[in-house]
Amino acid sequence: MSLNAIFNAGVTGMLSHQAALNVTSNNIANVQTEGYARKTVDYSSVVLNGIGSGVEVSEVRRITDEFIAKELRLSTAGSEQYRAMSEIHTQLQSLLGDPADNKSLTGKLDSLNTAFASLAVDPSMSISRTAALAEFANFGIETDRLLTQVEALRKEADTHIQSEVNIVNDALLRIHELNLDIKSASQSNQPIGELEDQRDQALNSIAKIMDIKTYPTGDGGIAVVTDAGQQLLDFQPRQLVYAPAAIVTSETTFDQISINVYDVESQTVAATGQALDPELQSGSLRGWLDMRNIELPNFGAQIGALASAVAEQFNAIHNENIAVPPPAILNGRNTGALATDLHGFTGQATFYSFDASNNIQASYTVDFDNAGTNTIADVMAEVNGALGAGTLTLTGGSLTMSAQGGASGVGIAQDPTTPSERGGRGFSHYFGMNDLVSAKVPTSYDTGMVAGDAHGFSGITEILVKGPDGQEPATVTIDFGAIGGTMADVVNEINSNLGPYVTASLSAEGALVFTNASGYDNYSINVISDSSDRGGTGVSFPETFGVGRRYPSDAGLEFGVVASISENPQTLALARVDPTGTPSLTIADNRGALAFQNLATSAMSFETLGGLTGSTVTTSEYASQILAKAGLDAARADSLQSDREALAGALDTRMQEVSGVNMDEELANLIIYQNAYNASARLITTAREMYDTLLNIV
């Protein structure tokens, strides 16, 4: 070996070991830096003309494990999904309070039942009536509060979605820029480890929000796709576009998150027609979407169903009772009824008029099973013929009963043996003649209609099947003037268009029931537009049958005692007619109050709704089931978050074992590289001395 070769070996050794020392010192300096992967130096021999001429650094290699990194990102996405859900569930639990507390939903319902039970002691006491009505108001305030807060939480989730879309967009652009930088550095043989660290940090910020995978594109670049395979970045970045809802109600239809191609030069986006929502399987974005679109609406629907059940129970009893003194007029709800409609009732109901002394002035019992009594007009004609013209009138879908012929009050009573019934409700209850409770939307959609009944609607209703991630597989436009005239025609029109996804049918009570096909469990029926009207009454098709996302949720809004009763507790109907008594109505009669008292133990049938299995229970038990399910959902989200977090922690530990900086190892390397550097310097010194010796000989 020539002296020049020795000299070159020493110089290249010093330079190479100096580079190794720099890498080691950088490792030590970043021992606490999150996302930093340790670097190691790979050497290669320098060979000139077949003779070894020193050493060089062939590569500064970044130590990582791509398989562990992939699994860590996916497990992180799973943990963040349930963290997001747990955050909303925790807030919901704080709104619900302690079920044992009188201020909770169940506590207020118990107080309501207790207050009405106390009326049986002395129905004439004004203070007891006022207290009972106050408890109704308190229950309504609670359902209204919960439903309002549910929409506020959905708005909060929507805000999180917008925020995280922005984070993903920034990270995708950052990864695209780093891909270009890494490619450029690779082509010029510059170190790329630090750039790859920065790229991994950007990937990790996306991995918290959505489940992603990567694959190499060449020259050191990577492409990013969702775990389901939707492209987010290849040679051109994508950008997510989302417009949050300004106001959130039960009817709000949220936009999907769209994936758009981004032009780096013009900084503009071009739509691809692709939506991100259905592609997401985990990540915090999946959690926010599920809470906004599924969990919270389900809870709201359960509260609405409870409010509807309470209203129906109390209205049923109140419509069987009569106030003392009896009112001069009973104004029914707008049911959309037409005089030409078949009445659809079975059994009997008795219509009374009373004098000023609360005695029966006249009465008439309608036998709805009588072959001669077919339409609502027939019923009105019979009653008016017996109690006086104008006693029953039907205007704009609302039935009214007023005192005629010198009578001072009116009332309707069920036959004790064969009570009237249509769709599970008595005559007075069906028309809302003497309702105690009202809400923002109807509380029952048991119309009593059968397939052969005339639907009576005009106008158009457009219905959309919508998935939990914004999917819109089918719509139907029901033009009531173009289809046949019966309810069977309406059902057939719906099924011919929506059949693969949902099936419509009329229940025995005349409710329009939508049954989701297998695989479409969380799909819902939405009303896009509606101009329908039943016979000029102003009652629409969706309102009649509870079609759309606001039903039954909104039944818990504006829930409370009818204004006229709230203003005058003495109009609370607690008495029953005694046909042989004098007077026929007495304020001390507690039979109506006892019927209210029995509601606390009266079971109702609740359908499966929002993941809560259908059952036949009391309203208090159903309220307890709602709170219990909410608690279980919160505990499940918390438990799953802990499980996924533990898995992510284990994978992170594995990754740190591979990529993390080990101080003992780095200090050992420091000594090795330092000694090697000194030895290389010694080679240079030796070569120089040998040069000096040769020069002195000359």
C-alpha positions as CSV (number, residue, x, y, z in Angstrom):
1,M,0.0,0.0,0.0
2,S,1.4,3.4,-0.9
3,L,1.7,6.2,1.5
4,N,-1.0,8.1,-0.4
5,A,-3.3,5.1,0.1
6,I,-2.6,5.2,3.8
7,F,-3.2,8.9,3.9
8,N,-6.5,8.5,2.0
9,A,-7.6,5.7,4.3
10,G,-7.0,7.9,7.3
11,V,-8.8,10.9,5.8
12,T,-11.8,8.9,4.7
13,G,-11.9,7.2,8.0
14,M,-11.9,10.5,9.9
15,L,-14.7,11.9,7.7
16,S,-16.8,8.7,7.9
17,H,-16.4,8.3,11.7
18,Q,-17.1,12.1,12.1
19,A,-20.4,11.5,10.2
20,A,-21.1,8.6,12.5
21,L,-20.4,10.7,15.5
22,N,-22.8,13.4,14.2
23,V,-25.5,10.7,13.7
24,T,-24.9,9.3,17.2
25,S,-24.9,12.8,18.8
26,N,-28.2,13.6,17.0
27,N,-29.7,10.3,18.3
28,I,-28.7,11.2,21.9
29,A,-30.0,14.8,21.5
30,N,-33.4,13.4,20.3
31,V,-33.8,10.7,23.0
32,Q,-37.0,12.4,24.2
33,T,-38.3,13.7,20.8
34,E,-41.7,12.2,20.0
35,G,-41.8,10.5,16.6
36,Y,-38.0,10.4,16.3
37,A,-36.6,7.2,14.8
38,R,-33.0,6.5,15.6
39,K,-30.5,6.5,12.8
40,T,-27.5,4.3,12.1
41,V,-24.6,4.6,9.8
42,D,-23.7,1.9,7.2
43,Y,-20.1,1.9,5.9
44,S,-18.7,0.7,2.6
45,S,-15.2,0.2,1.5
46,V,-13.6,2.6,-1.1
47,V,-11.9,0.6,-3.8
48,L,-9.7,2.2,-6.5
49,N,-8.2,0.1,-9.2
50,G,-8.9,-3.0,-7.1
51,I,-7.1,-1.7,-4.1
52,G,-8.7,-0.7,-0.9
53,S,-8.5,3.1,-0.4
54,G,-10.4,3.8,2.7
55,V,-14.0,3.9,3.8
56,E,-17.1,6.0,3.2
57,V,-20.7,6.3,4.6
58,S,-22.9,4.5,2.2
59,E,-26.1,5.3,4.0
60,V,-27.5,6.9,7.1
61,R,-30.3,4.4,7.7
62,R,-33.4,5.2,9.6
63,I,-34.4,2.3,11.9
64,T,-38.1,1.4,11.8
65,D,-40.5,-1.5,11.3
66,E,-43.2,-0.7,8.7
67,F,-45.4,-3.6,9.8
68,I,-45.5,-2.4,13.4
69,A,-46.0,1.2,12.2
70,K,-49.0,0.1,10.1
71,E,-50.6,-1.8,12.9
72,L,-49.9,1.0,15.3
73,R,-51.7,3.5,13.1
74,L,-54.7,1.3,12.7
75,S,-54.9,0.6,16.5
76,T,-54.5,4.3,17.2
77,A,-57.5,4.9,14.9
78,G,-59.5,2.4,16.8
79,S,-58.6,4.0,20.1
80,E,-59.4,7.5,18.9
81,Q,-62.8,6.4,17.5
82,Y,-64.0,5.3,20.9
83,R,-62.3,8.3,22.6
84,A,-64.4,10.6,20.5
85,M,-67.6,8.6,21.2
86,S,-66.7,8.4,24.9
87,E,-66.3,12.2,25.1
88,I,-69.9,12.7,23.8
89,H,-71.3,9.9,25.9
90,T,-69.7,11.4,29.0
91,Q,-71.4,14.7,28.3
92,L,-74.7,12.9,27.7
93,Q,-74.4,11.1,31.0
94,S,-73.8,14.4,32.8
95,L,-77.1,15.7,31.3
96,L,-79.0,12.6,32.4
97,G,-77.9,12.8,36.0
98,D,-78.3,10.1,38.6
99,P,-81.3,7.9,37.9
100,A,-82.0,7.8,41.6
101,D,-82.2,11.6,41.7
102,N,-85.7,13.2,41.6
103,K,-84.2,15.7,39.1
104,S,-83.5,12.9,36.6
105,L,-85.9,11.8,33.8
106,T,-87.1,8.8,35.8
107,G,-87.4,11.0,38.9
108,K,-89.6,13.5,37.2
109,L,-91.8,10.8,35.8
110,D,-92.2,9.2,39.2
111,S,-93.1,12.6,40.7
112,L,-95.7,13.1,37.9
113,N,-97.3,9.8,38.7
114,T,-97.2,10.5,42.4
115,A,-98.8,13.9,42.0
116,F,-101.7,12.5,39.9
117,A,-102.2,9.6,42.3
118,S,-102.6,12.1,45.1
119,L,-105.7,13.6,43.3
120,A,-107.6,10.4,44.2
121,V,-107.6,11.5,47.9
122,D,-109.6,14.6,47.2
123,P,-110.2,15.6,43.6
124,S,-111.8,18.9,44.6
125,M,-108.6,20.3,46.1
126,S,-107.3,23.1,43.9
127,I,-103.8,22.8,45.3
128,S,-103.5,19.1,44.4
129,R,-104.6,19.9,40.8
130,T,-102.1,22.7,40.5
131,A,-99.3,20.5,41.9
132,A,-100.2,17.7,39.4
133,L,-100.1,20.0,36.5
134,A,-96.9,21.5,37.7
135,E,-95.3,18.1,37.6
136,F,-96.4,17.6,34.1
137,A,-94.8,20.9,33.2
138,N,-91.5,19.8,34.9
139,F,-91.5,16.5,33.0
140,G,-92.0,18.4,29.7
141,I,-89.2,20.8,30.6
142,E,-86.9,17.8,31.1
143,T,-87.8,16.1,27.8
144,D,-87.4,19.4,26.0
145,R,-84.1,20.1,27.7
146,L,-82.7,16.7,26.9
147,L,-83.7,16.8,23.2
148,T,-82.4,20.3,22.9
149,Q,-79.1,19.2,24.4
150,V,-79.0,16.2,22.1
151,E,-79.0,18.5,19.1
152,A,-76.4,20.7,20.7
153,L,-74.2,17.6,21.1
154,R,-74.8,16.7,17.5
155,K,-73.7,20.2,16.5
156,E,-70.6,19.8,18.6
157,A,-69.7,16.5,16.9
158,D,-70.3,18.3,13.5
159,T,-67.9,21.0,14.6
160,H,-65.3,18.4,15.4
161,I,-65.8,16.9,12.0
162,Q,-65.0,20.2,10.3
163,S,-62.0,20.8,12.5
164,E,-60.5,17.3,11.8
165,V,-61.2,17.6,8.1
166,N,-58.9,20.7,8.1
167,I,-56.2,18.8,10.0
168,V,-56.3,15.9,7.5
169,N,-56.1,18.4,4.6
170,D,-53.0,20.1,6.0
171,A,-51.3,16.8,6.8
172,L,-51.9,15.5,3.2
173,L,-50.4,18.6,1.7
174,R,-47.5,18.3,4.1
175,I,-46.9,14.6,3.2
176,H,-47.0,15.6,-0.5
177,E,-44.4,18.3,0.0
178,L,-42.2,15.9,2.0
179,N,-42.5,13.2,-0.7
180,L,-41.0,15.8,-3.2
181,D,-38.3,16.7,-0.7
182,I,-37.4,13.1,-0.1
183,K,-37.3,12.4,-3.8
184,S,-35.0,15.3,-4.4
185,A,-32.7,14.4,-1.5
186,S,-32.5,10.8,-2.6
187,Q,-31.5,11.8,-6.1
188,S,-28.7,14.0,-4.8
189,N,-27.6,11.4,-2.2
190,Q,-28.6,13.6,0.7
191,P,-29.8,12.1,4.1
192,I,-33.6,11.6,4.2
193,G,-34.1,10.2,7.7
194,E,-35.2,13.5,9.2
195,L,-37.6,14.1,6.4
196,E,-39.1,10.7,6.9
197,D,-39.5,11.4,10.6
198,Q,-41.5,14.5,9.7
199,R,-43.6,12.5,7.2
200,D,-44.3,9.9,9.8
201,Q,-45.5,12.6,12.2
202,A,-47.9,13.9,9.6
203,L,-49.1,10.4,9.0
204,N,-49.6,9.8,12.7
205,S,-51.8,13.0,12.9
206,I,-54.0,11.6,10.2
207,A,-54.0,8.1,11.8
208,K,-55.7,9.5,14.9
209,I,-58.5,10.8,12.7
210,M,-59.0,8.0,10.2
211,D,-57.8,4.5,9.5
212,I,-55.1,4.7,6.8
213,K,-52.5,2.6,5.1
214,T,-49.4,3.5,3.0
215,Y,-47.5,2.0,0.1
216,P,-44.3,3.2,-1.7
217,T,-44.5,5.1,-5.0
218,G,-40.8,5.0,-5.8
219,D,-38.0,7.5,-5.2
220,G,-38.8,7.4,-1.5
221,G,-42.4,8.7,-1.9
222,I,-45.5,7.1,-0.3
223,A,-49.2,7.0,-1.2
224,V,-51.9,7.2,1.4
225,V,-55.2,5.3,1.3
226,T,-57.9,4.6,3.7
227,D,-58.0,1.1,5.1
228,A,-60.9,0.4,2.8
229,G,-58.8,1.5,-0.2
230,Q,-60.0,5.0,-0.9
231,Q,-57.1,7.1,-2.4
232,L,-56.0,10.1,-0.3
233,L,-52.6,10.8,-1.8
234,D,-50.6,9.4,-4.7
235,F,-48.6,11.6,-7.1
236,Q,-51.3,14.2,-6.5
237,P,-52.8,15.1,-3.2
238,R,-56.5,15.0,-2.4
239,Q,-58.4,17.4,-0.2
240,L,-61.5,16.8,1.8
241,V,-64.4,19.2,1.5
242,Y,-67.1,19.5,4.1
243,A,-69.6,22.2,4.9
244,P,-70.9,22.0,8.5
245,A,-74.6,22.5,9.3
246,A,-75.4,26.0,10.5
247,I,-78.3,24.8,12.7
248,V,-78.9,21.3,13.8
249,T,-82.4,19.9,14.5
250,S,-83.8,16.4,14.3
251,E,-84.5,17.0,10.6
252,T,-81.1,18.3,9.6
253,T,-79.5,16.5,6.7
254,F,-75.7,16.6,6.9
255,D,-73.5,16.8,3.8
256,Q,-71.1,14.0,3.1
257,I,-67.3,14.6,3.3
258,S,-66.3,14.7,-0.3
259,I,-62.8,13.7,-1.6
260,N,-61.5,16.2,-4.2
261,V,-58.3,16.2,-6.3
262,Y,-56.1,19.1,-5.4
263,D,-54.1,21.1,-8.0
264,V,-51.0,22.3,-6.3
265,E,-50.2,24.9,-8.8
266,S,-53.6,26.6,-9.0
267,Q,-54.5,25.6,-5.4
268,T,-58.0,24.6,-6.5
269,V,-60.0,21.4,-6.0
270,A,-61.8,19.3,-8.6
271,A,-64.7,17.1,-7.4
272,T,-64.4,13.4,-7.9
273,G,-67.9,12.4,-6.8
274,Q,-66.4,10.2,-4.1
275,A,-67.5,10.4,-0.5
276,L,-65.3,9.7,2.5
277,D,-67.9,8.8,5.1
278,P,-68.7,5.3,3.9
279,E,-65.0,4.5,3.6
280,L,-64.2,5.2,7.3
281,Q,-63.9,2.2,9.6
282,S,-62.2,3.8,12.6
283,G,-60.5,7.0,13.8
284,S,-62.0,9.9,15.7
285,L,-63.8,11.1,12.6
286,R,-65.7,7.7,12.5
287,G,-66.6,8.3,16.2
288,W,-67.9,11.8,15.6
289,L,-69.9,10.6,12.6
290,D,-71.5,7.7,14.5
291,M,-72.4,9.9,17.4
292,R,-73.9,12.6,15.2
293,N,-75.7,10.3,12.8
294,I,-76.7,7.2,14.9
295,E,-76.2,7.2,18.6
296,L,-77.6,10.7,19.5
297,P,-80.6,10.5,17.1
298,N,-81.4,7.1,18.5
299,F,-81.4,8.5,22.0
300,G,-83.6,11.4,20.9
301,A,-86.0,9.0,19.3
302,Q,-86.3,7.0,22.6
303,I,-87.0,10.2,24.5
304,G,-89.6,11.1,22.0
305,A,-91.2,7.7,22.2
306,L,-91.4,8.0,26.0
307,A,-93.0,11.4,25.8
308,S,-95.5,10.1,23.2
309,A,-96.4,7.2,25.5
310,V,-96.9,9.4,28.5
311,A,-99.1,11.8,26.4
312,E,-101.1,9.0,25.0
313,Q,-101.7,7.4,28.4
314,F,-102.8,10.6,30.1
315,N,-104.8,11.8,27.1
316,A,-106.7,8.5,26.9
317,I,-107.8,8.8,30.6
318,H,-108.6,12.5,30.3
319,N,-110.8,11.9,27.3
320,E,-112.7,9.3,29.3
321,N,-113.3,11.9,32.0
322,I,-115.3,15.1,32.2
323,A,-114.5,18.3,34.0
324,V,-116.9,19.7,36.6
325,P,-118.6,21.9,35.6
326,P,-118.5,20.4,32.0
327,P,-117.2,22.7,29.3
328,A,-119.6,24.4,26.9
329,I,-117.4,23.3,24.0
330,L,-114.8,20.6,23.2
331,N,-112.3,21.5,20.5
332,G,-110.6,18.5,18.9
333,R,-107.2,18.3,17.3
334,N,-106.8,18.7,13.6
335,T,-106.6,15.0,12.6
336,G,-107.1,15.6,8.9
337,A,-110.5,13.8,9.1
338,L,-113.0,14.4,6.4
339,A,-116.8,14.0,6.7
340,T,-116.8,11.5,3.9
341,D,-114.2,9.2,5.6
342,L,-115.4,5.9,6.9
343,H,-115.5,6.4,10.7
344,G,-113.6,3.1,11.3
345,F,-114.7,2.7,14.9
346,T,-116.0,-0.3,16.7
347,G,-118.0,-0.4,20.0
348,Q,-120.1,2.4,21.5
349,A,-119.7,6.0,22.8
350,T,-122.2,8.2,24.5
351,F,-122.6,11.9,23.8
352,Y,-124.0,14.1,26.7
353,S,-125.3,17.6,27.1
354,F,-125.7,18.9,30.7
355,D,-127.6,21.7,32.3
356,A,-126.3,24.3,34.7
357,S,-126.8,21.9,37.6
358,N,-124.5,19.3,36.0
359,N,-127.4,17.0,35.3
360,I,-127.9,15.2,32.0
361,Q,-130.1,17.2,29.7
362,A,-129.8,14.8,26.8
363,S,-127.7,11.9,25.7
364,Y,-127.2,9.7,22.7
365,T,-125.2,6.5,22.3
366,V,-123.7,5.8,18.9
367,D,-123.3,2.2,18.1
368,F,-120.4,2.2,15.6
369,D,-121.1,-1.4,14.6
370,N,-124.5,-0.4,13.3
371,A,-124.6,-1.1,9.6
372,G,-126.3,2.3,9.0
373,T,-123.5,4.3,10.6
374,N,-120.7,4.3,8.0
375,T,-119.0,7.7,7.7
376,I,-118.1,10.4,10.1
377,A,-120.9,12.4,8.5
378,D,-123.3,9.6,9.6
379,V,-122.0,9.9,13.2
380,M,-122.4,13.6,13.2
381,A,-126.0,13.4,11.8
382,E,-127.0,10.9,14.5
383,V,-125.6,13.0,17.4
384,N,-126.9,16.3,16.0
385,G,-130.3,14.8,15.5
386,A,-130.5,13.8,19.2
387,L,-128.7,16.7,21.0
388,G,-129.4,19.5,18.6
389,A,-128.1,20.7,15.2
390,G,-124.5,21.9,15.4
391,T,-123.6,19.8,18.4
392,L,-120.9,18.1,16.3
393,T,-119.2,20.0,13.5
394,L,-116.1,19.1,11.5
395,T,-114.1,22.1,10.2
396,G,-110.7,21.9,8.6
397,G,-110.0,18.4,10.0
398,S,-111.0,19.3,13.6
399,L,-114.1,17.9,15.3
400,T,-115.9,20.2,17.7
401,M,-118.7,19.4,20.1
402,S,-120.7,22.4,21.6
403,A,-123.7,22.7,23.8
404,Q,-127.0,23.4,22.0
405,G,-130.6,23.8,22.9
406,G,-130.1,25.6,26.3
407,A,-127.5,23.1,27.5
408,S,-124.5,24.6,29.4
409,G,-122.0,21.8,29.0
410,V,-121.1,18.7,26.9
411,G,-119.1,15.5,27.3
412,I,-118.3,12.2,25.7
413,A,-118.0,8.9,27.6
414,Q,-116.9,5.4,26.6
415,D,-119.4,2.6,26.9
416,P,-118.2,0.5,29.9
417,T,-118.9,-2.8,28.2
418,T,-118.1,-2.2,24.5
419,P,-116.0,1.0,24.4
420,S,-115.5,2.7,21.1
421,E,-112.1,2.1,19.4
422,R,-110.2,3.1,16.3
423,G,-106.5,2.5,16.1
424,G,-106.5,1.6,19.8
425,R,-108.1,4.9,20.8
426,G,-111.6,5.8,21.9
427,F,-113.7,8.3,19.9
428,S,-112.9,11.3,22.1
429,H,-109.2,10.4,22.3
430,Y,-108.9,9.8,18.6
431,F,-110.1,13.2,17.8
432,G,-108.4,14.9,20.7
433,M,-111.7,16.3,22.0
434,N,-110.5,16.5,25.6
435,D,-106.8,16.2,25.5
436,L,-104.7,17.0,28.6
437,V,-101.3,17.1,26.9
438,S,-100.0,18.5,23.6
439,A,-96.5,18.4,22.0
440,K,-94.7,19.9,18.9
441,V,-95.8,16.9,16.8
442,P,-98.6,14.3,17.1
443,T,-97.9,11.7,19.7
444,S,-99.6,8.8,17.9
445,Y,-99.7,7.7,14.2
446,D,-102.2,4.9,14.7
447,T,-104.7,6.2,12.2
448,G,-107.0,3.2,12.2
449,M,-106.9,3.3,8.3
450,V,-107.0,0.0,6.4
451,A,-105.7,-0.8,3.0
452,G,-109.0,-0.1,1.3
453,D,-109.6,3.3,2.9
454,A,-109.3,6.4,0.7
455,H,-106.0,8.2,1.4
456,G,-107.6,11.6,0.8
457,F,-104.3,13.4,0.0
458,S,-103.5,15.7,-2.8
459,G,-100.1,17.2,-3.7
460,I,-96.7,15.5,-3.7
461,T,-94.4,14.0,-1.0
462,E,-90.8,13.1,-1.9
463,I,-89.2,10.5,0.4
464,L,-85.5,9.5,0.5
465,V,-83.8,6.5,2.1
466,K,-80.7,7.8,3.8
467,G,-77.8,5.8,5.2
468,P,-75.9,6.7,8.4
469,D,-73.0,7.9,6.2
470,G,-75.1,10.0,3.9
471,Q,-75.8,7.2,1.4
472,E,-78.9,7.9,-0.7
473,P,-79.7,4.6,-2.4
474,A,-83.3,5.3,-3.4
475,T,-86.1,8.0,-3.5
476,V,-89.8,7.9,-4.2
477,T,-92.0,10.7,-5.3
478,I,-95.6,10.1,-4.3
479,D,-97.9,12.1,-6.5
480,F,-101.2,11.5,-4.7
481,G,-103.1,12.8,-7.7
482,A,-101.5,10.3,-10.1
483,I,-101.6,7.1,-8.0
484,G,-104.7,5.2,-7.0
485,G,-107.0,6.5,-4.3
486,T,-106.5,4.0,-1.5
487,M,-103.9,3.5,1.2
488,A,-103.0,0.2,-0.5
489,D,-102.0,2.3,-3.6
490,V,-99.8,4.5,-1.4
491,V,-98.1,1.5,0.2
492,N,-97.5,-0.1,-3.2
493,E,-96.0,3.1,-4.6
494,I,-93.5,3.3,-1.8
495,N,-92.6,-0.4,-2.0
496,S,-92.1,-0.4,-5.8
497,N,-89.4,2.3,-5.4
498,L,-87.9,1.6,-2.0
499,G,-88.5,-2.1,-1.8
500,P,-84.8,-3.3,-1.9
501,Y,-84.0,-1.1,1.1
502,V,-87.1,-0.7,3.2
503,T,-90.6,-2.1,3.1
504,A,-93.8,-0.2,4.0
505,S,-96.9,-1.8,5.5
506,L,-100.0,-0.8,7.4
507,S,-100.2,-2.1,10.9
508,A,-103.4,-3.4,12.5
509,E,-103.8,0.0,14.2
510,G,-103.3,1.8,10.9
511,A,-99.8,3.0,11.4
512,L,-97.4,3.2,8.4
513,V,-94.5,0.9,9.4
514,F,-91.2,0.9,7.6
515,T,-89.1,-2.2,8.0
516,N,-85.4,-2.0,7.0
517,A,-84.0,-4.8,4.8
518,S,-81.1,-6.8,6.0
519,G,-77.9,-4.8,5.9
520,Y,-79.7,-1.5,6.1
521,D,-80.3,-1.4,9.8
522,N,-79.3,2.2,10.4
523,Y,-80.9,3.6,7.3
524,S,-83.8,6.1,7.9
525,I,-86.7,7.6,6.0
526,N,-86.3,11.3,5.2
527,V,-88.8,13.7,3.7
528,I,-87.1,15.8,1.0
529,S,-90.0,17.9,0.1
530,D,-93.7,17.9,0.8
531,S,-96.8,19.7,-0.5
532,S,-99.3,17.1,0.5
533,D,-102.6,18.0,2.1
534,R,-105.5,15.9,3.2
535,G,-108.7,17.3,1.8
536,G,-107.8,20.9,2.5
537,T,-107.3,20.4,6.2
538,G,-103.6,21.4,6.2
539,V,-102.5,18.0,7.5
540,S,-99.8,16.5,5.5
541,F,-98.9,12.9,4.7
542,P,-95.7,12.9,6.8
543,E,-97.6,14.4,9.8
544,T,-100.4,11.9,9.6
545,F,-98.1,8.9,9.6
546,G,-95.1,10.2,11.3
547,V,-92.8,9.9,8.2
548,G,-89.4,11.5,8.6
549,R,-86.6,11.9,11.1
550,R,-88.5,14.3,13.4
551,Y,-90.9,11.6,14.4
552,P,-91.1,10.6,17.2
553,S,-88.1,12.7,18.5
554,D,-89.9,16.0,18.4
555,A,-92.8,14.6,20.5
556,G,-90.7,15.5,23.6
557,L,-90.4,19.2,22.5
558,E,-93.0,21.8,23.5
559,F,-94.4,19.0,25.6
560,G,-96.9,20.2,28.3
561,V,-100.4,20.6,29.5
562,V,-102.9,22.2,27.2
563,A,-102.9,25.9,27.7
564,S,-106.6,26.2,28.7
565,I,-106.2,23.6,31.5
566,S,-102.9,24.9,32.6
567,E,-104.4,28.4,33.1
568,N,-107.4,26.9,35.0
569,P,-106.7,23.7,36.9
570,Q,-110.5,23.3,37.7
571,T,-111.0,22.3,34.0
572,L,-108.9,19.2,34.7
573,A,-111.3,16.3,33.9
574,L,-111.5,13.9,36.8
575,A,-115.2,12.9,37.0
576,R,-117.2,10.2,35.3
577,V,-120.9,10.4,34.3
578,D,-123.4,8.8,36.7
579,P,-126.5,8.4,34.5
580,T,-128.7,7.8,37.5
581,G,-127.2,10.4,39.9
582,T,-128.4,13.8,40.8
583,P,-126.3,15.6,39.8
584,S,-124.8,13.4,37.1
585,L,-121.3,14.9,37.6
586,T,-119.8,15.8,41.0
587,I,-116.4,17.4,41.7
588,A,-115.8,14.9,44.5
589,D,-115.9,12.0,42.1
590,N,-112.4,10.4,42.2
591,R,-113.0,7.6,39.6
592,G,-111.0,9.6,36.9
593,A,-108.3,10.3,39.5
594,L,-108.0,6.6,40.3
595,A,-107.6,5.8,36.6
596,F,-104.7,8.3,36.5
597,Q,-103.3,6.7,39.5
598,N,-103.3,3.3,37.8
599,L,-101.2,4.6,35.0
600,A,-98.1,4.2,37.1
601,T,-98.5,0.4,36.9
602,S,-100.1,0.2,33.4
603,A,-97.9,-1.4,30.8
604,M,-97.6,-0.2,27.2
605,S,-96.1,-1.8,24.2
606,F,-92.9,-0.1,23.0
607,E,-91.4,-1.0,19.6
608,T,-87.7,-1.7,19.1
609,L,-86.2,1.8,18.6
610,G,-82.7,3.0,18.3
611,G,-81.1,-0.2,19.6
612,L,-83.5,-0.4,22.5
613,T,-85.3,-3.7,22.2
614,G,-89.1,-3.5,22.2
615,S,-91.0,-4.5,25.3
616,T,-94.2,-4.2,27.1
617,V,-93.5,-2.2,30.3
618,T,-94.7,0.9,32.2
619,T,-93.5,4.3,31.2
620,S,-91.3,4.5,34.2
621,E,-89.7,1.2,33.4
622,Y,-89.1,2.4,29.8
623,A,-87.5,5.6,31.0
624,S,-85.2,3.4,33.2
625,Q,-84.4,1.3,30.1
626,I,-83.4,4.5,28.2
627,L,-81.1,5.7,31.0
628,A,-79.7,2.2,31.4
629,K,-78.9,1.8,27.7
630,A,-77.3,5.2,27.6
631,G,-75.1,4.2,30.5
632,L,-74.2,0.9,28.9
633,D,-73.3,2.6,25.7
634,A,-71.1,5.1,27.5
635,A,-69.4,2.2,29.5
636,R,-68.9,0.2,26.2
637,A,-67.3,3.2,24.5
638,D,-65.0,3.8,27.5
639,S,-64.1,0.1,27.7
640,L,-63.4,-0.2,24.0
641,Q,-61.3,2.9,24.1
642,S,-59.3,1.4,27.0
643,D,-58.8,-1.9,25.1
644,R,-57.7,-0.2,21.9
645,E,-55.5,2.2,23.8
646,A,-53.8,-0.7,25.5
647,L,-53.2,-2.4,22.2
648,A,-51.8,0.8,20.7
649,G,-49.6,1.2,23.8
650,A,-48.2,-2.3,23.4
651,L,-47.5,-1.7,19.7
652,D,-45.9,1.7,20.5
653,T,-43.6,-0.1,23.0
654,R,-42.6,-2.6,20.3
655,M,-41.9,0.3,18.0
656,Q,-39.8,2.1,20.6
657,E,-37.8,-1.1,21.0
658,V,-37.0,-1.0,17.3
659,S,-36.9,2.8,16.6
660,G,-36.3,4.4,19.9
661,V,-32.9,5.7,21.1
662,N,-31.1,3.5,23.6
663,M,-28.8,5.7,25.6
664,D,-26.5,2.8,26.6
665,E,-26.1,1.7,23.0
666,E,-25.5,5.2,21.7
667,L,-22.9,5.9,24.3
668,A,-21.1,2.7,23.4
669,N,-21.2,3.7,19.8
670,L,-19.9,7.1,20.7
671,I,-16.8,5.5,22.2
672,I,-16.4,3.2,19.2
673,Y,-16.6,6.0,16.7
674,Q,-14.4,8.3,18.8
675,N,-11.7,5.6,19.0
676,A,-12.0,4.9,15.3
677,Y,-11.8,8.6,14.5
678,N,-8.6,8.8,16.7
679,A,-7.2,5.8,15.0
680,S,-7.8,7.3,11.6
681,A,-6.1,10.5,12.7
682,R,-3.2,8.3,13.8
683,L,-3.0,6.9,10.4
684,I,-2.6,10.3,8.9
685,T,0.0,11.2,11.5
686,T,1.9,8.0,10.7
687,A,1.8,8.6,7.0
688,R,3.0,12.2,7.4
689,E,6.0,10.9,9.6
690,M,6.8,8.4,6.9
691,Y,6.7,11.2,4.3
692,D,9.0,13.3,6.4
693,T,11.4,10.3,6.8
694,L,11.5,9.7,3.1
695,L,12.1,13.4,2.4
696,N,15.0,13.5,4.9
697,I,16.6,10.5,3.2
698,V,16.6,12.4,-0.1
